[in-house]
């Protein structure tokens, strides 16, 4: 990942997304000072590209993560937070804004969230099967009642 490439993307994205036009109670340069975190979906470069394509197509507007991954070193996602999504090669491709965040047990994730993730056939059963395999392969493993973080987002800018 090239930091200057991400910084250049951020300059273009914040301008084209009109993020520099903030309400009067915020200093005009506040957004310009803070570079959002850059990250990719999935656990492999191939998954990153596949899931990014779903985001750019408008099919993927949500994601899930294990609550245990937020061990105090990283804060839970917040509504209004921005993030730069990278492709599998580490290039910035989209600027996202978090629109909703909730924490629920895995076995209580609603069907609407599974559909918003945009993967597979969109069914809750298919989503659970895919996510169970993913979490089982991660440190900490899988449990049906494990707390997960549900996040909804919107695309503000595409590269």
C-alpha atoms as an extended CHARMM CRD file, in Angstrom:
* protein
*
       159  EXT
         1         1  UNK       CA              0.0000000000        0.0000000000        0.0000000000  PROA      1               0.0000000000
         2         2  UNK       CA              1.4090000000        3.3630000000       -1.0690000000  PROA      2               0.0000000000
         3         3  UNK       CA              0.5850000000        6.0770000000        1.4950000000  PROA      3               0.0000000000
         4         4  UNK       CA              0.9590000000        8.8740000000       -1.0540000000  PROA      4               0.0000000000
         5         5  UNK       CA             -1.5310000000        7.1580000000       -3.3730000000  PROA      5               0.0000000000
         6         6  UNK       CA             -4.0460000000        6.9800000000       -0.5120000000  PROA      6               0.0000000000
         7         7  UNK       CA             -3.4160000000       10.6180000000        0.4410000000  PROA      7               0.0000000000
         8         8  UNK       CA             -3.9030000000       11.7320000000       -3.1800000000  PROA      8               0.0000000000
         9         9  UNK       CA             -7.1110000000        9.7190000000       -3.3910000000  PROA      9               0.0000000000
        10        10  UNK       CA             -8.3370000000       11.3510000000       -0.1620000000  PROA      10              0.0000000000
        11        11  UNK       CA             -7.6910000000       14.8320000000       -1.5650000000  PROA      11              0.0000000000
        12        12  UNK       CA             -9.7590000000       14.0480000000       -4.6930000000  PROA      12              0.0000000000
        13        13  UNK       CA            -12.5010000000       12.1610000000       -2.8480000000  PROA      13              0.0000000000
        14        14  UNK       CA            -13.1400000000       14.7530000000       -0.1470000000  PROA      14              0.0000000000
        15        15  UNK       CA            -13.3570000000       17.5180000000       -2.7360000000  PROA      15              0.0000000000
        16        16  UNK       CA            -15.5900000000       15.6160000000       -5.1740000000  PROA      16              0.0000000000
        17        17  UNK       CA            -17.7850000000       14.3650000000       -2.3010000000  PROA      17              0.0000000000
        18        18  UNK       CA            -18.1150000000       17.9370000000       -1.0290000000  PROA      18              0.0000000000
        19        19  UNK       CA            -16.7500000000       16.9310000000        2.3630000000  PROA      19              0.0000000000
        20        20  UNK       CA            -14.9310000000       20.2250000000        2.6340000000  PROA      20              0.0000000000
        21        21  UNK       CA            -18.2960000000       22.0120000000        2.7910000000  PROA      21              0.0000000000
        22        22  UNK       CA            -18.8670000000       21.4800000000        6.4970000000  PROA      22              0.0000000000
        23        23  UNK       CA            -21.3660000000       23.2130000000        8.7530000000  PROA      23              0.0000000000
        24        24  UNK       CA            -20.2400000000       26.5220000000       10.2340000000  PROA      24              0.0000000000
        25        25  UNK       CA            -19.5560000000       25.0960000000       13.6880000000  PROA      25              0.0000000000
        26        26  UNK       CA            -16.5960000000       23.0340000000       12.3960000000  PROA      26              0.0000000000
        27        27  UNK       CA            -13.3230000000       24.5250000000       11.2350000000  PROA      27              0.0000000000
        28        28  UNK       CA            -13.1180000000       24.3170000000        7.4470000000  PROA      28              0.0000000000
        29        29  UNK       CA             -9.7920000000       22.4620000000        7.5720000000  PROA      29              0.0000000000
        30        30  UNK       CA            -10.8770000000       19.7200000000       10.0390000000  PROA      30              0.0000000000
        31        31  UNK       CA            -11.7250000000       17.1580000000        7.3380000000  PROA      31              0.0000000000
        32        32  UNK       CA             -8.5740000000       18.0560000000        5.4400000000  PROA      32              0.0000000000
        33        33  UNK       CA             -6.4310000000       17.2920000000        8.4870000000  PROA      33              0.0000000000
        34        34  UNK       CA             -7.6930000000       13.7750000000        9.1740000000  PROA      34              0.0000000000
        35        35  UNK       CA             -6.9260000000       10.9570000000        6.7540000000  PROA      35              0.0000000000
        36        36  UNK       CA             -9.5700000000        8.2110000000        7.1710000000  PROA      36              0.0000000000
        37        37  UNK       CA             -8.3830000000        4.6630000000        7.7860000000  PROA      37              0.0000000000
        38        38  UNK       CA             -7.6840000000        2.6280000000        4.6630000000  PROA      38              0.0000000000
        39        39  UNK       CA             -8.6330000000       -1.0560000000        4.6200000000  PROA      39              0.0000000000
        40        40  UNK       CA             -9.9680000000       -3.8260000000        2.4100000000  PROA      40              0.0000000000
        41        41  UNK       CA            -12.8030000000       -6.3010000000        2.7210000000  PROA      41              0.0000000000
        42        42  UNK       CA            -12.1360000000      -10.0270000000        3.1690000000  PROA      42              0.0000000000
        43        43  UNK       CA             -9.0700000000      -11.9580000000        4.1630000000  PROA      43              0.0000000000
        44        44  UNK       CA             -7.2900000000      -12.3170000000        0.8050000000  PROA      44              0.0000000000
        45        45  UNK       CA             -6.5490000000      -10.0580000000       -2.1740000000  PROA      45              0.0000000000
        46        46  UNK       CA             -9.0650000000      -12.0690000000       -4.2180000000  PROA      46              0.0000000000
        47        47  UNK       CA            -11.7980000000      -11.5630000000       -1.6070000000  PROA      47              0.0000000000
        48        48  UNK       CA            -10.9310000000       -7.8710000000       -1.4120000000  PROA      48              0.0000000000
        49        49  UNK       CA            -11.4630000000       -7.4660000000       -5.1610000000  PROA      49              0.0000000000
        50        50  UNK       CA            -14.6220000000       -9.5750000000       -5.1960000000  PROA      50              0.0000000000
        51        51  UNK       CA            -16.2690000000       -7.7280000000       -2.3030000000  PROA      51              0.0000000000
        52        52  UNK       CA            -15.1480000000       -4.3190000000       -3.5580000000  PROA      52              0.0000000000
        53        53  UNK       CA            -16.8330000000       -5.0690000000       -6.9090000000  PROA      53              0.0000000000
        54        54  UNK       CA            -20.0930000000       -5.7030000000       -5.0280000000  PROA      54              0.0000000000
        55        55  UNK       CA            -19.7000000000       -2.3630000000       -3.2240000000  PROA      55              0.0000000000
        56        56  UNK       CA            -19.0300000000       -0.4770000000       -6.4500000000  PROA      56              0.0000000000
        57        57  UNK       CA            -22.0110000000       -2.1950000000       -8.1240000000  PROA      57              0.0000000000
        58        58  UNK       CA            -24.2330000000       -1.0410000000       -5.2530000000  PROA      58              0.0000000000
        59        59  UNK       CA            -25.0970000000       -4.5980000000       -4.1850000000  PROA      59              0.0000000000
        60        60  UNK       CA            -23.0260000000       -4.5410000000       -0.9700000000  PROA      60              0.0000000000
        61        61  UNK       CA            -24.0870000000       -1.8480000000        1.5000000000  PROA      61              0.0000000000
        62        62  UNK       CA            -23.2920000000       -3.6970000000        4.7340000000  PROA      62              0.0000000000
        63        63  UNK       CA            -20.6000000000       -5.7430000000        6.4230000000  PROA      63              0.0000000000
        64        64  UNK       CA            -20.0860000000       -7.7670000000        9.5970000000  PROA      64              0.0000000000
        65        65  UNK       CA            -17.1650000000       -8.2900000000       11.9430000000  PROA      65              0.0000000000
        66        66  UNK       CA            -16.6040000000      -10.1260000000       15.2040000000  PROA      66              0.0000000000
        67        67  UNK       CA            -16.9270000000       -7.9300000000       18.3010000000  PROA      67              0.0000000000
        68        68  UNK       CA            -13.8220000000       -9.6460000000       19.7080000000  PROA      68              0.0000000000
        69        69  UNK       CA            -11.7610000000       -7.9690000000       16.9670000000  PROA      69              0.0000000000
        70        70  UNK       CA            -12.3050000000       -4.6710000000       18.7840000000  PROA      70              0.0000000000
        71        71  UNK       CA            -10.1370000000       -5.4990000000       21.7630000000  PROA      71              0.0000000000
        72        72  UNK       CA             -9.7460000000       -1.9350000000       22.9450000000  PROA      72              0.0000000000
        73        73  UNK       CA             -7.0010000000       -1.1070000000       20.4710000000  PROA      73              0.0000000000
        74        74  UNK       CA             -9.5990000000       -0.2430000000       17.8530000000  PROA      74              0.0000000000
        75        75  UNK       CA            -12.8880000000        1.5240000000       18.5150000000  PROA      75              0.0000000000
        76        76  UNK       CA            -16.1820000000        0.1930000000       17.2200000000  PROA      76              0.0000000000
        77        77  UNK       CA            -17.3290000000        1.7870000000       13.9670000000  PROA      77              0.0000000000
        78        78  UNK       CA            -19.3090000000        4.9870000000       14.4900000000  PROA      78              0.0000000000
        79        79  UNK       CA            -22.1180000000        6.4700000000       12.4170000000  PROA      79              0.0000000000
        80        80  UNK       CA            -20.6130000000        9.1510000000       10.1940000000  PROA      80              0.0000000000
        81        81  UNK       CA            -17.1360000000        7.5940000000       10.1790000000  PROA      81              0.0000000000
        82        82  UNK       CA            -15.3110000000        7.5460000000        6.8670000000  PROA      82              0.0000000000
        83        83  UNK       CA            -13.1020000000        4.8070000000        5.4330000000  PROA      83              0.0000000000
        84        84  UNK       CA            -11.0760000000        4.3500000000        2.2660000000  PROA      84              0.0000000000
        85        85  UNK       CA            -11.5610000000        0.8910000000        0.7700000000  PROA      85              0.0000000000
        86        86  UNK       CA             -8.5990000000       -0.6710000000       -0.9750000000  PROA      86              0.0000000000
        87        87  UNK       CA             -8.6050000000       -3.2690000000       -3.7160000000  PROA      87              0.0000000000
        88        88  UNK       CA             -6.6210000000       -6.5060000000       -3.4430000000  PROA      88              0.0000000000
        89        89  UNK       CA             -3.4590000000       -4.7650000000       -4.6550000000  PROA      89              0.0000000000
        90        90  UNK       CA             -3.7610000000       -2.0270000000       -2.0140000000  PROA      90              0.0000000000
        91        91  UNK       CA             -5.0250000000        0.7630000000       -4.2890000000  PROA      91              0.0000000000
        92        92  UNK       CA             -7.7700000000        3.1050000000       -2.9860000000  PROA      92              0.0000000000
        93        93  UNK       CA            -11.0520000000        2.5400000000       -4.8090000000  PROA      93              0.0000000000
        94        94  UNK       CA            -13.9150000000        3.9410000000       -2.7050000000  PROA      94              0.0000000000
        95        95  UNK       CA            -14.6940000000        6.3230000000        0.1220000000  PROA      95              0.0000000000
        96        96  UNK       CA            -17.4070000000        4.9730000000        2.4330000000  PROA      96              0.0000000000
        97        97  UNK       CA            -19.4570000000        6.5740000000        5.1940000000  PROA      97              0.0000000000
        98        98  UNK       CA            -20.8720000000        4.4230000000        7.9920000000  PROA      98              0.0000000000
        99        99  UNK       CA            -24.6400000000        4.9720000000        8.3000000000  PROA      99              0.0000000000
       100       100  UNK       CA            -25.6720000000        2.3890000000       10.9430000000  PROA      100             0.0000000000
       101       101  UNK       CA            -23.9120000000        0.2550000000       13.5710000000  PROA      101             0.0000000000
       102       102  UNK       CA            -25.3370000000       -2.3890000000       15.8970000000  PROA      102             0.0000000000
       103       103  UNK       CA            -24.0460000000       -5.3370000000       17.9210000000  PROA      103             0.0000000000
       104       104  UNK       CA            -26.0950000000       -8.5450000000       18.0290000000  PROA      104             0.0000000000
       105       105  UNK       CA            -25.4820000000      -12.2640000000       18.5550000000  PROA      105             0.0000000000
       106       106  UNK       CA            -24.5940000000      -13.9890000000       15.2790000000  PROA      106             0.0000000000
       107       107  UNK       CA            -27.7080000000      -16.1630000000       15.3900000000  PROA      107             0.0000000000
       108       108  UNK       CA            -29.9190000000      -13.0520000000       15.6450000000  PROA      108             0.0000000000
       109       109  UNK       CA            -28.6310000000      -11.2230000000       12.5520000000  PROA      109             0.0000000000
       110       110  UNK       CA            -31.7280000000      -10.2520000000       10.5430000000  PROA      110             0.0000000000
       111       111  UNK       CA            -32.3510000000      -11.3370000000        6.9590000000  PROA      111             0.0000000000
       112       112  UNK       CA            -32.2550000000       -7.6850000000        5.8330000000  PROA      112             0.0000000000
       113       113  UNK       CA            -28.6180000000       -7.4560000000        6.8720000000  PROA      113             0.0000000000
       114       114  UNK       CA            -27.7080000000      -10.6350000000        4.9940000000  PROA      114             0.0000000000
       115       115  UNK       CA            -29.3320000000       -9.2290000000        1.8550000000  PROA      115             0.0000000000
       116       116  UNK       CA            -27.5060000000       -5.8890000000        2.2760000000  PROA      116             0.0000000000
       117       117  UNK       CA            -24.1600000000       -7.7210000000        2.3590000000  PROA      117             0.0000000000
       118       118  UNK       CA            -24.7750000000       -8.5200000000       -1.3130000000  PROA      118             0.0000000000
       119       119  UNK       CA            -23.0510000000      -11.9010000000       -1.3670000000  PROA      119             0.0000000000
       120       120  UNK       CA            -24.2840000000      -15.2670000000       -2.6200000000  PROA      120             0.0000000000
       121       121  UNK       CA            -28.0010000000      -15.6270000000       -3.2170000000  PROA      121             0.0000000000
       122       122  UNK       CA            -28.8460000000      -12.9770000000       -0.6060000000  PROA      122             0.0000000000
       123       123  UNK       CA            -30.5880000000      -15.4340000000        1.6960000000  PROA      123             0.0000000000
       124       124  UNK       CA            -29.9890000000      -15.4930000000        5.4290000000  PROA      124             0.0000000000
       125       125  UNK       CA            -29.1200000000      -19.2190000000        5.2920000000  PROA      125             0.0000000000
       126       126  UNK       CA            -26.4590000000      -18.6730000000        2.6220000000  PROA      126             0.0000000000
       127       127  UNK       CA            -25.0560000000      -15.6650000000        4.4740000000  PROA      127             0.0000000000
       128       128  UNK       CA            -24.8510000000      -17.5960000000        7.7600000000  PROA      128             0.0000000000
       129       129  UNK       CA            -23.0670000000      -20.5040000000        6.0920000000  PROA      129             0.0000000000
       130       130  UNK       CA            -20.4790000000      -18.2140000000        4.4580000000  PROA      130             0.0000000000
       131       131  UNK       CA            -19.8940000000      -16.1400000000        7.5810000000  PROA      131             0.0000000000
       132       132  UNK       CA            -19.6890000000      -19.1880000000        9.8460000000  PROA      132             0.0000000000
       133       133  UNK       CA            -16.9020000000      -20.6030000000        7.6350000000  PROA      133             0.0000000000
       134       134  UNK       CA            -15.1120000000      -17.2450000000        7.6800000000  PROA      134             0.0000000000
       135       135  UNK       CA            -15.2950000000      -16.8130000000       11.4680000000  PROA      135             0.0000000000
       136       136  UNK       CA            -14.3900000000      -20.4690000000       12.1120000000  PROA      136             0.0000000000
       137       137  UNK       CA            -11.1210000000      -19.9110000000       10.2410000000  PROA      137             0.0000000000
       138       138  UNK       CA            -10.2850000000      -16.8200000000       12.3070000000  PROA      138             0.0000000000
       139       139  UNK       CA             -8.5530000000      -16.6580000000       15.6590000000  PROA      139             0.0000000000
       140       140  UNK       CA            -11.2340000000      -17.1580000000       18.3100000000  PROA      140             0.0000000000
       141       141  UNK       CA            -13.3180000000      -19.4100000000       16.0930000000  PROA      141             0.0000000000
       142       142  UNK       CA            -17.0720000000      -19.4040000000       15.6870000000  PROA      142             0.0000000000
       143       143  UNK       CA            -20.0100000000      -19.7200000000       18.0760000000  PROA      143             0.0000000000
       144       144  UNK       CA            -23.6740000000      -19.2390000000       17.1040000000  PROA      144             0.0000000000
       145       145  UNK       CA            -24.1770000000      -16.7170000000       19.9120000000  PROA      145             0.0000000000
       146       146  UNK       CA            -20.9390000000      -14.7890000000       19.3620000000  PROA      146             0.0000000000
       147       147  UNK       CA            -21.4800000000      -11.0120000000       19.3010000000  PROA      147             0.0000000000
       148       148  UNK       CA            -21.0020000000       -9.4740000000       15.8750000000  PROA      148             0.0000000000
       149       149  UNK       CA            -20.8500000000       -5.8700000000       14.7150000000  PROA      149             0.0000000000
       150       150  UNK       CA            -23.2720000000       -5.0520000000       11.8990000000  PROA      150             0.0000000000
       151       151  UNK       CA            -22.3350000000       -2.0370000000        9.8620000000  PROA      151             0.0000000000
       152       152  UNK       CA            -24.2420000000       -0.3130000000        7.0540000000  PROA      152             0.0000000000
       153       153  UNK       CA            -22.5200000000        2.1680000000        4.7620000000  PROA      153             0.0000000000
       154       154  UNK       CA            -22.8940000000        4.2780000000        1.6640000000  PROA      154             0.0000000000
       155       155  UNK       CA            -20.3970000000        5.0830000000       -1.0520000000  PROA      155             0.0000000000
       156       156  UNK       CA            -19.4330000000        8.7520000000       -1.1650000000  PROA      156             0.0000000000
       157       157  UNK       CA            -16.8360000000        8.4890000000       -3.9170000000  PROA      157             0.0000000000
       158       158  UNK       CA            -15.5490000000        5.9000000000       -6.4050000000  PROA      158             0.0000000000
       159       159  UNK       CA            -12.0290000000        5.9820000000       -7.8540000000  PROA      159             0.0000000000
